[in-house]
Amino acid sequence: MAEATVKEVVQEKEPLFGKKEKKLLTDPLNDNNPITVQVLGICSALAVTSLVYPSIVMAIAVTLVVAFSNLFTSLLRTYIPKQVRMIVQLVIIATLVTVVELILKAFNYAIWKQLSVFIGLIITNCIVMGRLEAFAMANKPWRSFLDGIGNGLGYGGILVIISIIRELFGKGTLFAGSPAALNIIGPSNEINKYWINTASSSGFGHWVGSWYFNNNLMVLSTASLFIIGGIIWIHRTYNKKLVDIS
Amino acid sequence: MHNTRYTLIFTLVLTIVSATILSLLFFGTKDRADLAAKIFEKRAILSSVGTLLDKDVSQMTDQEVLDIFKNQVEQEAVDAQGNVVESAKITQSGYNGGLPEDIEMAKERKKPEDQRIYPVYIFSANGEKVYILSVRGNGLWDEIWGNVAVKSDFNTIVGASFDHKGETPGLGAEIKDNPAFSARFRGKELYDNQGQYTSVAVVKGGVKDPDHQVDGISGATITSNGVTEMLYRGLKEYEPFFNKEKG
């Protein structure tokens, strides 16, 4: 009898970061990607991806919000009355988004300015709500947190891919508008210092600009629909697990 | 299953907790955010005279921005009739700080035209005075605004800077993000050869009148038109001031 009890205790004590936890992080990057497989969060993927830099900041903000709202919802999951669970989840998400917004506003005003509208839009991002309903309401806090991080990254990765294609072909630049502190783009009277810039008067950008004509379709949000479609196509071609066998 | 009483209490507690957290955070960060907003605004004002500064505005520290504002910039407020108004009048108009920099163009726009007051920043460098004027209008999604610096002949534009509340990144937001756009305004003129007020227009597809037109942003026609309208109306409101200064 005594041995059996000991065994049970050992079984219950799972490692803090084992195989299951790792799967939670990597699954949304590929097999269960929020955009290409779950088809969530398309709206913001259309709206913010015309430039790389805002897309990266948006990806970080969404990752933080999904992770922490997953965590808090999971902590409260046994106390949340089932009838009002959606509204409770919404309150948690909205509170976190406002916290992110207030902190950005006080400590990095320039970025807050750039993203003002889109930060508010995180509240309506289907990924956040979707993960709360599908995962956090039924799982333990630590795993929910990891699931949030994984989904945020899976979302952000697609966002960055789309925005690189769109900015490069639509505007002939990369990382335009990023703060001077990152040294990714030079000060405003030295526009030659973009990483790639078809409008510059010297260097690689100038050579590209001499024969490449910016594709204005890429600047419009319509372009992301085509690109997401293309990404889903490529994703399914290489990942056989995603194809319906029936 | 939870009963109604529990549900009510739960939602009430949750709401109170989150409201308390948010209001504490709001007031805790308010001073910092206000200061950051002021400095941000001053950077925008200075970047309209970017060509006259030895260092790019985006590379300056907050302190440098404040120093230039203290040493080289004189601020005035003018009313719709072109008279320079006192600090008391600014306070009376609803700005407790009493400084011209406290004037919010967004509030002024809602007042009747003859009661508005406008800020004027006089930047002096190398013995030359440059007048920086504030304008505000509508873009596609929300308000857009800008600062236009003119020489003391009140005709030639030295530079401009624009900003917006919610234009689309990569499209309308280019008025701020793309330094090449505001650079196009340098050297443009407000009055034509006959002395008629013409302002500067943002046009699509080919500039025909290089003194009064600049190239627009492709894909952002409504924002471009908004800039045209904002400049025409906004700078015209300063006309009485121009005339008084010219004497």
Interface residues (C-beta under 8 A of the other chain):
Chain A: A47 V48 S50 L51 P54 Y79 I80 P81 K82 Q83 V84 I87 V88 V91 I92 A94 T95 T98 V99 L102 I103 K105 A106 F107 Y109 A110 K113 Q114 S116 V117 R166 E167 G170 K171 A176 G177 P179 A180 P187 S188 N189 E190 I191 A199 N214 N216 V219 L220
Chain B: M1 H2 Y6 T7 F10 T11 L14 T15 S18 I21 L22 L25 F26 T29 R32 A33 A36 A37 I39 F40 S47 G50 T51 D56 V57 S58 Q59 W141 D163 K165 G166 T168 P169 G170 L171 A173 D177 N178 P179 A180 A183 S218 G219
